């Protein structure tokens, strides 16, 4: 009986370790009060049309330093009735591998009309929409937008949807309406102020300057 009990305790402890985040990582909603999270890659509403490998839970994960910087952005937005909505944060390497496999299956264009209407899927690697490594897997890159704090958390108009492939998603795209340009500028300015570097082809994509794991690509599952 004692041996069975000991074995049971070992299994419980092992399971607990499996669910624990690695040192230095946190759940974004535990650090950023009022943040809205919609992990698109856990759902079918993404450019592939299927849930993505490695996303089992609905809570976004980041390095602690990146999450704390986001909390400062959120604090500046709050007095204006605005806040952040996160679409993706830490991304397991197995999810990136899923993207790569999909990109090579050129016949699967289920989501083309919504996410890449003017892009030939055969050119996704050439045009840097898909790559075999992603800064997201280092744990300090985040995809996000601005929303109203009051439910239903209506998003500000950024000119394109999240993950739209094409020049219209470039932060400084010339074809934007004045309000769309102002909304992008507000997001970019606050993210820069609090230590994030924007990506020139995606208005929603930011990486923390001085990220704590610049050379490590993690593959733990998002639970």
C-alpha positions as CSV (number, residue, x, y, z in Angstrom):
1,X,0.0,0.0,0.0
2,X,2.8,2.4,0.9
3,X,4.6,1.6,-2.4
4,X,1.4,2.4,-4.4
5,X,0.9,5.6,-2.5
6,X,4.5,6.7,-3.3
7,X,4.0,5.9,-6.9
8,X,0.8,7.9,-7.0
9,X,2.6,10.9,-5.4
10,X,5.4,10.7,-8.0
11,X,2.8,10.7,-10.9
12,X,1.0,13.7,-9.4
13,X,4.3,15.7,-9.0
14,X,5.3,14.8,-12.6
15,X,1.9,16.0,-13.8
16,X,2.3,19.2,-11.9
17,X,5.7,19.9,-13.5
18,X,4.2,19.3,-16.9
19,X,1.6,22.0,-16.3
20,X,4.1,24.5,-14.8
21,X,5.5,27.3,-17.0
22,X,9.3,27.4,-17.4
23,X,11.2,29.8,-15.1
24,X,10.8,33.4,-16.3
25,X,7.5,32.9,-18.1
26,X,4.1,34.1,-16.9
27,X,0.5,34.1,-18.0
28,X,-0.2,37.5,-19.5
29,X,-3.6,37.9,-17.8
30,X,-1.9,37.4,-14.4
31,X,0.3,40.4,-15.0
32,X,-1.7,42.8,-17.2
33,X,-5.0,43.8,-15.5
34,X,-7.9,43.8,-17.8
35,X,-6.1,42.5,-20.9
36,X,-8.3,40.8,-23.5
37,X,-7.0,37.6,-24.9
38,X,-8.2,35.8,-28.0
39,X,-5.6,33.2,-29.0
40,X,-6.5,32.8,-32.7
41,X,-4.2,29.8,-33.2
42,X,-6.2,27.8,-30.7
43,X,-9.3,28.2,-32.9
44,X,-10.1,27.6,-36.6
45,X,-10.3,31.4,-37.2
46,X,-6.8,31.8,-38.6
47,X,-5.0,31.8,-42.0
48,X,-4.8,27.9,-41.9
49,X,-8.4,27.2,-40.8
50,X,-7.5,24.6,-38.2
51,X,-6.4,24.8,-34.6
52,X,-2.6,25.0,-34.5
53,X,-0.2,22.4,-32.9
54,X,0.9,23.4,-29.4
55,X,-2.2,25.5,-28.4
56,X,-4.2,23.6,-25.8
57,X,-5.3,26.4,-23.6
58,X,-6.7,29.9,-24.0
59,X,-4.2,31.9,-21.8
60,X,-1.4,33.8,-23.5
61,X,2.1,33.3,-22.2
62,X,5.1,35.7,-22.3
63,X,8.4,36.2,-20.6
64,X,7.9,38.1,-17.4
65,X,9.8,41.1,-18.6
66,X,7.6,41.4,-21.7
67,X,4.4,40.9,-19.7
68,X,5.5,43.6,-17.2
69,X,6.2,46.0,-20.1
70,X,2.7,45.3,-21.5
71,X,1.2,46.1,-18.2
72,X,2.8,49.6,-18.4
73,X,1.2,50.1,-21.8
74,X,-2.2,48.9,-20.5
75,X,-1.9,51.4,-17.6
76,X,-1.4,54.3,-20.0
77,X,-4.4,53.3,-22.0
78,X,-6.8,52.7,-19.2
79,X,-7.6,56.4,-18.4
80,X,-8.9,56.8,-22.0
81,X,-11.1,53.8,-21.8
82,X,-8.8,51.7,-24.0
83,X,-6.8,48.5,-23.5
84,X,-4.9,45.8,-25.2
85,X,-6.2,42.6,-26.9
86,X,-3.7,39.9,-27.5
87,X,-4.0,37.5,-30.5
88,X,-0.7,35.6,-29.9
89,X,2.2,35.8,-27.6
90,X,4.7,32.9,-26.9
91,X,4.4,30.4,-29.8
92,X,5.7,26.9,-29.5
93,X,8.2,25.8,-32.2
94,X,5.8,23.0,-33.1
95,X,3.2,25.6,-34.1
96,X,5.8,27.2,-36.4
97,X,6.4,23.8,-37.9
98,X,2.7,23.5,-38.5
99,X,2.8,26.8,-40.4
100,X,5.7,25.5,-42.5
101,X,3.9,22.2,-43.4
102,X,0.8,24.1,-44.4
103,X,2.7,26.6,-46.6
104,X,4.1,23.7,-48.5
105,X,0.7,22.3,-49.2
106,X,-0.1,24.8,-52.0
107,X,-3.5,23.3,-52.7
108,X,-5.0,24.1,-49.3
109,X,-6.3,27.7,-49.8
110,X,-9.5,27.5,-47.6
111,X,-8.8,30.8,-45.9
112,X,-7.3,32.7,-48.8
113,X,-10.3,35.1,-49.3
114,X,-10.0,36.4,-45.8
115,X,-6.3,36.4,-45.0
116,X,-4.3,36.5,-48.3
117,X,-6.6,37.4,-51.2
118,X,-3.8,39.0,-53.2
119,X,-0.9,36.7,-52.3
120,X,0.1,33.5,-54.1
121,X,0.5,30.8,-51.5
122,X,3.6,29.6,-53.4
123,X,5.4,32.8,-52.5
124,X,4.8,32.8,-48.7
125,X,8.4,31.8,-47.9
126,X,9.9,34.2,-50.5
127,X,7.8,37.1,-49.2
128,X,8.6,36.4,-45.5
129,X,5.0,35.6,-44.5
130,X,6.1,32.2,-43.3
131,X,9.5,31.2,-41.9
132,X,11.0,28.1,-40.2
133,X,11.8,30.2,-37.0
134,X,9.7,32.8,-35.3
135,X,10.6,35.4,-32.7
136,X,7.4,34.4,-30.9
137,X,9.1,31.1,-29.9
138,X,11.7,33.1,-27.9
139,X,8.8,34.3,-25.6
140,X,9.0,38.1,-25.9
141,X,7.1,38.8,-29.1
142,X,3.4,39.6,-29.0
143,X,0.6,40.2,-31.6
144,X,-2.0,42.6,-30.3
145,X,-4.4,45.5,-31.0
146,X,-6.3,48.2,-29.2
147,X,-9.8,47.8,-27.9
148,X,-12.4,49.6,-25.8
149,X,-12.2,48.4,-22.2
150,X,-15.9,48.2,-21.8
151,X,-17.5,45.0,-23.0
152,X,-17.8,43.8,-25.7
153,X,-14.3,45.2,-26.1
154,X,-14.9,46.6,-29.6
155,X,-11.5,46.9,-31.5
156,X,-10.2,50.2,-32.9
157,X,-10.1,50.3,-36.7
158,X,-6.6,49.4,-37.8
159,X,-7.3,49.2,-41.5
160,X,-6.9,45.4,-41.8
161,X,-7.6,42.4,-39.7
162,X,-5.0,40.6,-37.7
163,X,-2.8,38.3,-39.8
164,X,-3.8,39.8,-43.1
165,X,-1.0,39.1,-45.6
166,X,-0.2,42.1,-47.8
167,X,1.1,45.6,-47.9
168,X,-2.1,47.0,-46.3
169,X,-0.8,45.5,-43.0
170,X,2.5,47.3,-43.1
171,X,2.4,49.9,-40.2
172,X,3.1,52.8,-42.4
173,X,0.9,51.8,-45.4
174,X,0.0,54.9,-47.4
175,X,-3.6,53.8,-48.2
176,X,-5.0,54.2,-44.8
177,X,-7.8,56.5,-43.7
178,X,-6.8,59.2,-41.2
179,X,-8.4,57.5,-38.2
180,X,-6.8,54.1,-39.1
181,X,-3.4,55.8,-39.4
182,X,-3.9,57.5,-36.0
183,X,-4.9,54.2,-34.3
184,X,-1.8,52.4,-35.6
185,X,0.4,55.3,-34.6
186,X,-1.1,55.3,-31.0
187,X,-0.4,51.6,-30.7
188,X,3.1,51.8,-32.1
189,X,4.0,54.9,-30.1
190,X,3.0,53.3,-26.7
191,X,4.7,50.0,-27.5
192,X,7.9,51.8,-28.5
193,X,7.8,53.9,-25.4
194,X,7.7,50.8,-23.2
195,X,10.5,49.0,-24.9
196,X,9.0,47.1,-27.8
197,X,10.3,47.1,-31.4
198,X,7.7,47.0,-34.2
199,X,7.9,44.8,-37.2
200,X,7.7,46.7,-40.5
201,X,5.3,44.3,-42.3
202,X,2.7,43.7,-39.5
203,X,1.0,46.5,-37.5
204,X,0.2,44.1,-34.7
205,X,3.6,42.6,-34.2
206,X,6.1,43.8,-31.5
207,X,9.2,42.3,-29.9
208,X,10.7,43.4,-26.5
209,X,14.1,45.1,-26.9
210,X,16.7,43.3,-24.9
211,X,14.5,40.2,-24.7
212,X,15.7,37.7,-22.1
213,X,16.0,34.7,-24.5
214,X,17.4,36.1,-27.8
215,X,18.8,32.8,-29.0
216,X,16.4,30.2,-27.6
217,X,13.4,28.8,-29.4
218,X,11.1,27.1,-26.9
219,X,8.6,24.3,-27.6
220,X,6.6,23.9,-24.4
221,X,2.8,23.7,-25.0
222,X,0.4,26.6,-24.3
223,X,-1.9,25.1,-21.7
